[in-house]
């Protein structure tokens, strides 16, 4: 991977680039592709429908660790007194001013309609706070759209007249920012058909937000009176989770959407006094999962979509696993050829142990998540086939009395469940460095291949063998590559800041090798700052 920047150059776009832009439905501009520690290129993306042609309020920013400075840097090569940008990511954009800073400010004020924040960590939010003073009352308040818990954290800990002036239009603020609280999982009152649940976030774009988990941390209560004052306008949807430290139960709590009064804020999560029991985490009393988000962004004109993840951890090691809900919602969109690209973090390479991921992904876990996604897609594309869900990992298995081992197993290990899956003839194998899942032929399959074989007893099904294997990579056999044509852009890579090769080079190599072995069919890319992606 070349460590270069894609910027505006002094030539017109090629015919291929122009045709790609005209034919596409969505454009994504990557302002900040990394996860730090450099503050000038942390997470920040712009998304627009190409049909809007840079009209007023036609762009959304997704996260804002980098925002105004990223726009300035991308526009600077075009700083030549042009009235119209003719090339680069902002080709076709009207430039009313003579320098990049002024044009970027115009863009922020008038072209960006909303800023979507996945979670309130500084590397996803700080630029928006720093940039807000350039907003003008005459241009209207800039919408900050996020889950209610994220808005509550930003109100309480950022725009609070202590860390930063209260520039919002709530609690007597200056009115330059307005909060748009999104319903977790989609607003059921909005949209129809495959757009049900989506909310209009700017001219030409719809969005839906699903909560995901970003690690866990110790939490403490804040003064209840202060929280009631700051959260008086919060409207809750979905079911965010947290752990009640005061009760000391370590239980996950479900927040009722109609009970916003008398709520207490615990860090970035909200707890209602009326709750129902959820996941219990032994030995983790007083800990809470940190909530992040995945945004589905849709161009209703072409029905094309992208998913942009905030920071996210693998379900396999999460206190509060929720990624499967994203894959469940996304699978039908792949089948319908609507979902074209996913922007997702992969902060570290596979040298990092699970205990040191701190709520992030590495290649082995991202591939595992994509395998689950692929299984859901295959189930929809081939309903006649019987696909077996993934077995538990070797670290936390169920151990039946009589394990069934694959021939290449080195030692007795762990066995999943048995089931009757005789509807189809698909044969899918998964082999992993620490686990191997083998689906054997059903009796009907065996008889069809060899008529001399008699019927097996009626209760014979497929054995799932989970055992230690010498295979270096997970390999899968699908009826067809389930994620073929899907673009996976890797963001939030933690830069190593050394003389060696960029951290992304190894991450990309590991993803490409494991993705190819798994037969997923998707393409992995690592964008650079200022890169423009058309889908």
Long-range contacts (C-beta under 8 A, 24 or more apart in sequence): 1-502, 1-504, 1-505, 1-508, 1-526, 3-502, 3-528, 4-528, 5-528, 5-529, 5-530, 6-89, 6-528, 6-529, 6-530, 6-531, 6-532, 7-73, 7-74, 7-76, 7-77, 7-88, 7-530, 8-74, 8-75, 8-76, 8-77, 8-78, 8-85, 8-87, 8-88, 8-89, 8-90, 8-530, 9-77, 9-87, 9-88, 10-77, 10-87, 11-87, 12-86, 12-87, 13-86, 13-87, 13-91, 20-534, 21-50, 21-91, 21-534, 22-50, 24-50, 24-302, 24-304, 24-534, 24-535, 25-49, 25-50, 25-51, 25-299, 25-301, 25-302, 25-303, 25-304, 25-535, 26-50, 26-297, 26-299, 26-302, 26-304, 26-305, 26-306, 26-340, 26-534, 26-535, 27-89, 27-532, 27-533, 27-534, 27-535, 28-306, 28-308, 28-341, 28-343, 28-489, 28-532, 28-533, 28-535, 29-74, 29-89, 29-90, 29-530, 29-531, 29-532, 29-533, 30-489, 30-491, 30-527, 30-528, 30-529, 30-530, 30-531, 30-532, 30-533, 31-66, 31-67, 31-70, 31-71, 31-74, 31-529, 31-530, 32-63, 32-65, 32-66, 32-70, 32-529, 33-491, 33-492, 33-493, 33-526, 33-527, 33-528, 33-529, 33-531, 34-491, 34-492, 34-493, 34-494, 34-495, 35-123, 35-311, 35-345, 35-347, 35-360, 35-491, 35-492, 35-493, 35-494, 35-495, 36-123, 36-494, 36-495, 37-494, 37-495, 37-497, 38-495, 38-497, 39-65, 39-126, 40-66, 40-69, 40-70, 41-66, 41-70, 41-529, 42-66, 42-123, 42-124, 43-123, 43-124, 43-310, 43-491, 43-492, 44-70, 44-127, 45-308, 45-343, 45-491, 46-71, 46-112, 47-205, 47-297, 47-306, 47-308, 48-202, 48-204, 48-205, 49-203, 49-204, 49-205, 49-299, 49-301, 49-302, 50-534, 51-204, 51-299, 51-301, 51-302, 52-203, 52-204, 53-92, 54-90, 54-92, 54-93, 54-94, 54-111, 55-111, 55-203, 56-110, 56-111, 56-113, 56-203, 57-110, 57-111, 57-112, 57-113, 57-114, 57-202, 57-203, 58-111, 58-113, 58-202, 58-203, 58-204, 58-205, 59-107, 59-111, 59-112, 59-113, 59-202, 60-112, 60-113, 60-114, 60-115, 60-116, 60-201, 60-202, 60-205, 60-207, 60-297, 61-112, 61-114, 61-115, 61-116, 61-128, 62-115, 62-116, 62-118, 62-295, 62-297, 62-308, 63-116, 63-117, 63-118, 63-124, 63-125, 63-308, 63-310, 64-115, 64-117, 64-124, 64-125, 64-126, 64-127, 64-128, 64-131, 65-122, 65-123, 65-124, 65-125, 65-126, 65-127, 66-127, 67-108, 67-115, 67-127, 67-128, 67-131, 68-104, 68-105, 68-108, 68-127, 68-130, 68-131, 68-134, 69-127, 70-127, 70-529, 70-530, 71-104, 71-107, 71-108, 72-100, 72-101, 72-104, 73-100, 73-529, 73-530, 74-529, 74-530, 75-100, 75-103, 75-104, 75-107, 76-100, 88-530, 88-532, 89-530, 89-531, 89-532, 105-134, 108-134, 108-135, 109-134, 109-135, 109-136, 109-139, 110-139, 112-142, 112-202, 113-143, 113-201, 113-202, 113-203, 114-142, 114-143, 114-144, 114-145, 114-180, 114-201, 114-202, 115-142, 115-143, 115-144, 115-145, 116-145, 116-146, 116-201, 116-207, 116-209, 116-295, 117-144, 117-145, 117-146, 117-150, 117-154, 117-293, 118-146, 118-150, 118-292, 118-293, 118-294, 118-295, 118-308, 118-309, 118-310, 118-311, 119-150, 119-214, 119-268, 119-290, 119-291, 119-292, 119-293, 119-310, 119-311, 120-146, 120-150, 120-153, 120-154, 120-157, 120-158, 120-268, 121-311, 124-310, 124-311, 125-154, 125-158, 129-158, 129-159, 129-164, 132-167, 132-176, 132-177, 133-167, 133-176, 135-167, 135-176, 135-177, 137-175, 137-176, 141-168, 141-169, 141-175, 141-176, 141-177, 141-178, 142-176, 142-177, 142-178, 143-177, 143-178, 143-179, 143-180, 143-201, 144-168, 144-177, 144-178, 144-179, 144-180, 145-179, 145-180, 145-181, 145-182, 145-201, 145-207, 146-179, 146-180, 146-181, 146-182, 146-209, 146-293, 147-181, 147-182, 147-184, 147-209, 147-211, 147-238, 147-240, 147-291, 147-293, 148-181, 148-182, 148-184, 148-234, 148-235, 148-236, 148-237, 148-240, 148-270, 149-240, 149-268, 149-269, 149-270, 149-291, 150-268, 150-291, 150-293, 151-179, 151-181, 151-234, 152-227, 152-230, 152-231, 152-234, 152-265, 152-268, 152-270, 153-265, 153-267, 153-268, 154-179, 155-179, 155-230, 155-231, 156-222, 156-226, 156-227, 156-230, 156-231, 156-265, 160-230, 170-233, 171-229, 171-230, 179-233, 181-234, 181-235, 181-237, 182-207, 182-209, 182-237, 183-209, 183-237, 183-238, 184-209, 184-210, 184-211, 184-237, 184-238, 184-239, 184-240, 185-209, 185-210, 185-211, 185-237, 185-238, 185-325, 186-210, 187-237, 194-303, 194-332, 194-333, 194-336, 194-338, 195-298, 195-300, 198-296, 198-298, 201-297, 204-299, 204-300, 204-301, 205-297, 205-298, 205-299, 206-297, 206-298, 206-300, 207-295, 207-296, 207-297, 207-298, 208-295, 208-296, 208-298, 208-329, 209-293, 209-294, 209-295, 209-296, 210-293, 210-294, 210-296, 210-322, 210-325, 210-326, 210-329, 211-238, 211-240, 211-291, 211-292, 211-293, 211-294, 211-322, 212-291, 212-292, 212-293, 212-294, 212-309, 212-310, 212-312, 212-322, 212-323, 212-326, 213-289, 213-290, 213-291, 213-292, 213-312, 213-313, 213-318, 213-319, 213-320, 213-321, 213-322, 213-323, 213-359, 214-289, 214-290, 214-291, 214-292, 214-310, 214-311, 214-312, 214-313, 214-359, 214-360, 215-289, 215-290, 215-311, 215-313, 215-357, 215-358, 215-359, 215-360, 216-284, 216-287, 216-288, 216-289, 216-290, 216-319, 216-320, 216-359, 217-267, 217-287, 217-288, 217-290, 218-245, 218-286, 218-287, 218-288, 219-243, 219-245, 219-266, 219-267, 219-269, 219-286, 219-287, 219-288, 220-245, 220-266, 220-267, 221-245, 221-246, 221-264, 221-265, 221-266, 222-264, 222-265, 222-266, 224-264, 227-263, 227-264, 227-265, 228-261, 228-262, 228-263, 230-265, 231-260, 231-263, 231-265, 231-270, 234-260, 234-263, 234-270, 235-260, 236-260, 236-270, 240-269, 240-270, 240-291, 241-269, 241-278, 241-279, 241-289, 241-291, 241-320, 242-266, 242-269, 242-270, 242-271, 242-288, 242-289, 243-281, 243-284, 243-285, 243-286, 243-287, 243-288, 243-289, 243-319, 244-271, 244-275, 245-285, 245-286, 245-288, 248-285, 248-286, 249-280, 249-285, 250-280, 250-281, 250-282, 250-283, 250-284, 250-285, 250-286, 250-287, 251-277, 251-278, 251-279, 251-280, 252-277, 252-278, 252-279, 252-280, 252-281, 252-319, 252-320, 253-278, 254-278, 279-319, 279-320, 281-319, 284-319, 287-319, 289-318, 289-319, 289-320, 290-359, 294-326, 296-329, 296-330, 296-333, 298-338, 303-336, 303-338, 304-338, 304-340, 304-535, 305-333, 305-338, 305-339, 305-340, 306-339, 306-340, 306-341, 306-342, 306-343, 306-535, 307-339, 307-341, 307-342, 307-343, 307-344, 308-342, 308-343, 309-342, 309-343, 309-344, 309-345, 310-345, 311-345, 311-347, 311-359, 311-360, 311-492, 312-344, 312-345, 312-359, 312-360, 312-361, 313-357, 313-359, 313-360, 313-361, 313-365, 314-357, 314-361, 314-365, 314-366, 314-368, 314-369, 315-369, 315-372, 316-365, 316-368, 316-393, 317-354, 317-357, 317-365, 323-369, 323-372, 324-372, 327-369, 327-372, 327-373, 327-376, 328-376, 330-373, 331-373, 331-376, 331-377, 331-379, 331-380, 332-380, 334-377, 334-482, 334-483, 334-486, 335-377, 335-380, 335-381, 337-485, 339-486, 340-485, 340-486, 340-487, 340-535, 341-486, 341-487, 341-488, 341-489, 341-533, 341-535, 342-486, 342-487, 342-488, 342-489, 343-489, 343-491, 344-488, 344-489, 344-490, 344-491, 345-490, 345-491, 345-492, 345-493, 346-490, 346-492, 346-493, 346-507, 346-511, 347-492, 347-493, 347-494, 348-494, 348-503, 348-507, 349-503, 349-506, 349-507, 349-510, 350-510, 360-492, 362-507, 363-507, 363-510, 363-511, 363-514, 364-510, 364-514, 366-511, 367-474, 367-511, 367-514, 367-515, 367-518, 367-520, 368-474, 370-483, 370-488, 370-515, 370-518, 370-520, 370-522, 371-430, 371-474, 371-476, 371-518, 371-520, 373-483, 374-476, 374-478, 374-482, 374-483, 374-518, 374-520, 375-482, 377-482, 377-483, 378-478, 378-479, 378-482, 381-479, 381-480, 381-482, 382-424, 382-426, 382-479, 384-423, 384-424, 385-423, 385-424, 385-425, 385-426, 385-479, 386-421, 386-422, 386-423, 386-424, 386-426, 386-462, 387-426, 387-428, 388-419, 388-421, 388-428, 388-437, 388-439, 388-462, 388-464, 390-430, 390-437, 391-416, 391-417, 391-435, 391-437, 391-464, 391-466, 392-416, 392-466, 393-434, 393-435, 394-434, 394-435, 394-466, 394-468, 397-466, 403-465, 403-467, 404-463, 404-464, 404-465, 405-465, 405-467, 406-436, 406-438, 406-465, 406-467, 406-469, 408-436, 408-469, 408-470, 408-471, 409-436, 409-465, 409-467, 409-468, 409-469, 410-467, 410-468, 410-469, 410-470, 411-467, 411-468, 412-467, 413-466, 413-467, 413-468, 414-466, 414-467, 415-463, 415-464, 415-465, 415-466, 415-467, 416-464, 416-465, 416-466, 417-464, 418-461, 418-462, 418-463, 418-464, 419-461, 419-462, 420-459, 420-461, 421-461, 421-462, 422-461, 426-479, 427-477, 428-476, 428-477, 428-478, 429-475, 429-476, 429-477, 430-474, 430-475, 430-476, 431-469, 431-471, 431-473, 431-474, 431-475, 432-469, 432-471, 432-473, 432-474, 433-469, 433-471, 433-472, 433-473, 433-474, 434-468, 434-469, 435-466, 435-467, 435-468, 435-469, 436-465, 436-466, 436-467, 436-468, 436-469, 436-471, 437-464, 437-465, 437-466, 438-463, 438-464, 438-465, 439-464, 473-513, 473-514, 473-517, 473-518, 474-514, 474-517, 474-518, 475-517, 475-518, 475-519, 476-517, 476-518, 476-519, 476-520, 477-519, 478-519, 480-521, 481-519, 481-520, 481-521, 482-520, 482-521, 483-520, 483-521, 483-522, 484-521, 484-522, 485-521, 485-522, 486-521, 486-522, 486-523, 487-522, 487-523, 487-525, 487-533, 487-535, 488-522, 488-523, 488-524, 488-525, 489-525, 489-526, 489-527, 489-533, 490-524, 490-525, 490-526, 490-527, 491-527, 493-526
